[in-house]
Amino acid sequence: MTLTDIFARLKQDHESHRRLLDRIEQTHGESAERKELFERFTLEVKSHAAAEEQALYSTMMRKPATTDETRHSVAEHHELDELMNDIAATDMSSPGWLTKFKRLKHDYLHHIDEEEDDHFPDFADHLTQADEEHMRSVFDRRKKAEKADASVTPEKMEDAKQ
């Protein structure tokens, strides 16, 4: 794996997430397909985000030039997590479900486009061989572990605010 491979690996997950979002958007009402696809999307994104934070963002937080971008992305991960939890707590057959899902899709696509187009190229300029080795050893291992522990956690947005 070369330095750019961590970014290629992250983009591979992003492409899978884009396909899942498109498939979910084609579903209707409280169907088994919508439930299965949304659950798969949620578990994939939660495990991806956790592993990305542990492999990439923990590395980038140690680099002053990328701290702001890193904080921004990690904050968006938290917001997206709250959105997924809120959607999971919403009746799939209600009009509100699709409205919330469309917001999630918009926000998630914005997030991954920003990572791919802005953050990853900036980050690449600041990574060392040691960083590369760390990220290589961490990402897939952590994603697998995180996915084993990930769950859909229904929680209304208003209940999530501390």
C-alpha positions as CSV (number, residue, x, y, z in Angstrom):
1,M,0.0,0.0,0.0
2,T,1.4,3.4,-0.9
3,L,0.5,6.7,0.5
4,T,-2.3,7.3,-2.0
5,D,-3.6,3.8,-1.3
6,I,-5.2,4.9,2.0
7,F,-7.1,7.6,0.1
8,A,-8.1,5.1,-2.6
9,R,-9.3,2.7,0.1
10,L,-11.4,5.4,1.7
11,K,-12.8,6.4,-1.7
12,Q,-13.7,2.8,-2.4
13,D,-15.9,2.8,0.7
14,H,-17.4,6.2,-0.3
15,E,-18.4,4.7,-3.7
16,S,-20.1,1.8,-2.0
17,H,-21.9,4.3,0.2
18,R,-23.0,6.4,-2.8
19,R,-24.5,3.3,-4.4
20,L,-26.4,2.4,-1.2
21,L,-27.8,5.9,-0.9
22,D,-29.1,5.7,-4.5
23,R,-30.6,2.3,-3.8
24,I,-32.3,3.4,-0.6
25,E,-33.8,6.5,-2.4
26,Q,-35.5,4.1,-4.8
27,T,-37.3,2.2,-2.0
28,H,-40.8,3.0,-0.8
29,G,-42.5,2.9,2.6
30,E,-41.7,0.4,5.3
31,S,-40.3,-2.3,3.1
32,A,-37.9,-5.1,4.0
33,E,-35.5,-3.7,1.3
34,R,-35.5,-0.2,2.7
35,K,-34.9,-1.5,6.2
36,E,-32.1,-3.8,5.1
37,L,-30.4,-1.2,2.9
38,F,-30.6,1.5,5.5
39,E,-29.2,-0.8,8.2
40,R,-26.4,-1.8,5.9
41,F,-25.6,1.8,5.1
42,T,-25.7,2.8,8.8
43,L,-23.3,0.0,9.9
44,E,-21.0,0.6,6.9
45,V,-20.8,4.4,7.5
46,K,-20.4,4.1,11.3
47,S,-17.6,1.6,11.0
48,H,-15.9,3.5,8.1
49,A,-16.0,6.8,10.1
50,A,-14.6,5.3,13.3
51,A,-11.8,3.6,11.4
52,E,-11.1,6.7,9.3
53,E,-10.9,8.7,12.5
54,Q,-8.5,6.2,14.1
55,A,-6.3,5.8,11.1
56,L,-6.4,9.1,9.1
57,Y,-7.7,11.8,11.4
58,S,-5.7,10.8,14.5
59,T,-2.6,11.2,12.2
60,M,-3.8,14.5,10.8
61,M,-4.6,16.0,14.2
62,R,-0.9,15.9,14.9
63,K,-0.1,18.2,12.0
64,P,-0.9,21.8,12.7
65,A,-1.6,22.6,9.0
66,T,-4.4,20.1,8.8
67,T,-6.0,20.4,12.3
68,D,-8.9,22.6,11.2
69,E,-9.9,20.4,8.3
70,T,-9.6,17.4,10.6
71,R,-11.8,18.9,13.3
72,H,-14.3,19.9,10.6
73,S,-14.6,16.4,9.2
74,V,-14.8,14.7,12.7
75,A,-17.6,17.2,13.6
76,E,-19.4,16.2,10.4
77,H,-19.1,12.5,11.4
78,H,-20.9,13.3,14.6
79,E,-23.6,15.2,12.9
80,L,-24.1,12.4,10.4
81,D,-24.3,9.9,13.2
82,E,-27.0,11.9,14.9
83,L,-28.9,12.1,11.6
84,M,-28.7,8.3,11.0
85,N,-29.9,7.7,14.6
86,D,-32.8,10.1,14.1
87,I,-33.8,8.4,10.8
88,A,-33.6,5.0,12.5
89,A,-36.1,6.3,15.2
90,T,-38.5,7.6,12.5
91,D,-41.3,5.5,11.1
92,M,-40.2,4.4,7.6
93,S,-43.7,4.7,6.2
94,S,-44.0,8.3,7.3
95,P,-43.4,11.3,4.9
96,G,-40.9,12.6,7.5
97,W,-38.6,9.5,6.9
98,L,-37.9,10.4,3.3
99,T,-37.4,14.1,4.1
100,K,-34.8,13.2,6.7
101,F,-33.2,10.6,4.5
102,K,-32.8,13.2,1.7
103,R,-31.1,15.5,4.2
104,L,-28.8,12.7,5.2
105,K,-28.0,11.9,1.6
106,H,-27.3,15.6,0.8
107,D,-25.1,16.1,3.9
108,Y,-23.2,12.8,3.5
109,L,-22.5,13.4,-0.2
110,H,-21.3,16.9,0.7
111,H,-19.0,15.4,3.4
112,I,-17.4,12.8,1.2
113,D,-17.0,15.1,-1.8
114,E,-15.3,17.6,0.5
115,E,-13.0,14.9,1.9
116,E,-12.1,13.6,-1.6
117,D,-11.7,16.9,-3.4
118,D,-10.3,19.2,-0.6
119,H,-9.0,17.3,2.4
120,F,-7.3,14.2,1.0
121,P,-5.1,16.2,-1.4
122,D,-4.1,18.6,1.4
123,F,-3.5,15.7,3.8
124,A,-1.3,13.9,1.3
125,D,1.2,16.8,1.3
126,H,1.8,16.4,5.0
127,L,2.1,12.6,5.4
128,T,5.4,10.8,6.0
129,Q,6.3,7.1,5.5
130,A,5.7,6.5,9.2
131,D,2.2,8.0,8.8
132,E,1.6,5.8,5.8
133,E,2.6,2.6,7.7
134,H,0.5,3.6,10.7
135,M,-2.6,4.2,8.5
136,R,-2.0,1.0,6.6
137,S,-1.9,-1.1,9.8
138,V,-4.9,0.6,11.3
139,F,-7.7,1.2,8.8
140,D,-8.9,-2.2,7.7
141,R,-8.3,-3.8,11.0
142,R,-10.2,-1.1,12.9
143,K,-13.0,-1.1,10.3
144,K,-13.6,-4.8,10.8
145,A,-13.6,-4.4,14.6
146,E,-15.8,-1.4,14.5
147,K,-18.3,-3.1,12.1
148,A,-18.5,-6.1,14.5
149,D,-19.5,-3.6,17.3
150,A,-21.6,-1.2,15.2
151,S,-25.3,-1.1,15.6
152,V,-28.3,0.9,14.4
153,T,-29.2,3.1,17.4
154,P,-32.5,4.8,17.0
155,E,-32.5,8.1,18.8
156,K,-34.6,11.2,17.9
157,M,-32.5,14.2,17.1
158,E,-34.1,16.2,19.9
159,D,-33.2,13.5,22.4
160,A,-29.5,13.4,21.3
161,K,-28.7,16.9,22.4
162,Q,-27.0,16.9,25.7
